[in-house]
Amino acid sequence: MAFEIDGKSIETTASGFLVNIEEWSKELALIIAKEETVELTDRHWDVINFLRDEFINNAGNQPNTRNMVKAMSKAWDDKSVNAKTLYDLFPGDPSKQGGRIGGLPESRRKGGY
């Protein structure tokens, strides 16, 4: 599968993740989110930016939902943030769907905490 933006073809894997992280843009994120029926709000962007920052600036780290809950609870100064909060934003799995929209490679984590 590929996305077309400004006459450029951006390739994805069979599961919809970008082949080249460098080709990601906010414009592309909006297109991917629309395909996944996710309307991006400021909180969505906070999660996407967190995931991108962790991957790009922390040796390819791809946080699991538990670590995302901790980070977003701190970022939003909201102790009521839990896994449901993140699944409400990204019903297709916060780390996977958020990472896909954020242009990150597919997580190779085996699950768990």
Secondary structure, DSSP 8 states (H G I E B T S, - for coil): -EEEETTEEEEB-TTS-BS-GGG--HHHHHHHHHHTT----HHHHHHHHHHHHHHHHTTT----HHHHHHHHHHHTT-TT--HHHHHHH-TT-HHHHHHHHTT-------S--
